[in-house]
Amino acid sequence: MDTDQQSQQTQAGSEFEREPVPKSALLGFKSFIGMYAGEHCAGTELMLGPLFVAAGVSAFDLIMGLLLGNALAVLSWMFLCAPIATRSRLTLYYQLEKICGRKLVTLYNLANGVMFCFLAGAMVTVSATAIGVWFDFKMPGLNDLYPNSIGWVLAVAVAGGLIAIVAAYGYQTVSKFANVAAPWMVLVFLAFGFVGLRQFIQTTGTEINSIGDLWELASTKIWTGRAPQEGQVKFTFWHVLFFAWFCNMAMHVGMSDLSVFRFAKKSWYGVASGAGMYVGHFMAWISASILYAYQLYLDPADIDVLPGPLAYRAAGIAGLLCVIIAGWTTANPTIYRAGLAFQAILPKSSRFKVTLITGLVATIAGMFPAIAMKLLGFVALYGLVLMPMGAVIFVDFWLIRKFGLQSSYAELSGKTFNWAAGMAWFVTLATAWLLVKYAGIQIFFVSLPGWFVAAVLYIVLSKFYQKKIRPA
């Protein structure tokens, strides 16, 4: 057996957790198109779309907010995340370890992994609502916090277990799974939108002879701009724009997708995120919100947001299959990312086993519907928590040497806790909390200024910290 064959066999089971991805393991553009389309045109869209309606958004605010917000998200992947990923080709966690030191990055990885587990749990929740239609057990309502039936617990356990197994086999398996499922799911989500519109037209007796007629239906029956449901925040154009931009903040601005784009041959592959944004976070959100608006039109008291029943009413068995598989394609890369975070804490442990355990934690989280039912707020929170370290990575990679300072300072100095990075993270989060708690600024709007606060703090604190402690 020659050296190349040995290398290929070694790489076949490797995710390169603590080394740059070699050229032989790089992936083409198609892999990222499939992965982003599959991950972001997914079961959670049937949660998020309805929550926009529950938040009382108007038609203009929704459409324009999504168009611009998703464009900003794609640009963030293209110009913040992907260029660093294709130059360093390291996971987020190993790159942070070189900057922050082992102890600080362990704390960050724990927070990162836990947040991703909860997010994946919400995706498992979505898949379980489709199983609930088949087996007709009691499912949670919009304001439920805890599991409310044995059937619900068992359904979440089955869905979560299967998702964890796929994620444990690594990124290439996740990517292949998404590529197979994504094209079919996109068509089903598109069908949801057309079916929902047809139901509205038939039930209301509306005649659609022009774009103006369609807009009239949308603005008076679907996205009416009226008061939100009890317990929901009223959404405006700015809420939609910032939510669309920052709902994946942890992945682009927060740099989590360094772990994904390190496999990309070129940095411009970041544009592949547009497949997820405009198919998933535009078309799929709109389609799902139409289905929920129709549910409210039929019965204003029926405010429960359950993707399974919504999909079944629109597309029957195909809709249920879409919800189940779409939950998989979203939860798979999320559990994969969480597994990498936990594996970075215990580098000698098996990534496969760690990912399986991570999937178990996500499954338990999925049994509690509170996360999924409050998904708008939770997504904003998890992006905010992980965002400051994205600013630290950006500054450390591109800017810090321009100030006469060392990049990858922990690696060079042998320090296990870079206090400049740690304080930038802690102070930014504390500032955001104070703004939300005492200044009355909603959580959707504190992340953008927070990024600049973290970046400036890291530079200023590094000037002081590195001045006191120079690497040998």
Secondary structure, DSSP 8 states (H G I E B T S, - for coil): --HHHHHHHHHHT---TTS---GGG-B-HHHHHHHHHHHHSSTTHHHHHHHHHHTT-BHHHHHHHHHHHHHHHHHHIIIIIHHHHHHH---HHHHHHHHH-HHHHHHHHHHHHHHHHHHHHHHHHHHHHHHHHHHT-----TT--S---HHHHHHHHHHHHHHHHHHHT-HHHHHHHHHHHHHHHHHHHHHHHHHHHHHHHHHHT----SHHHHHHHIIIIISB-----TT-----HHHHHHHHHHTTTTTTTT-TTHHHHTTBSSGGGGGGHHHHHHIIIIIIHHHHHHHHHHHHHH-TT-----HHHHHHHHHHHHHHHHHHHHHHHHHHHHHHHHHHHHHHHSTTS-HHHHHHHHHHHHHHHHT-THHHHTHHHHHHHHHHHHHHHHHHHHIIIIIGGGGT--SSHHHHH--S--HHHHHHHHHHHHHHHHHHHHS---GGGSHHHHHHHHHHHHHHHHHHHHHHS---
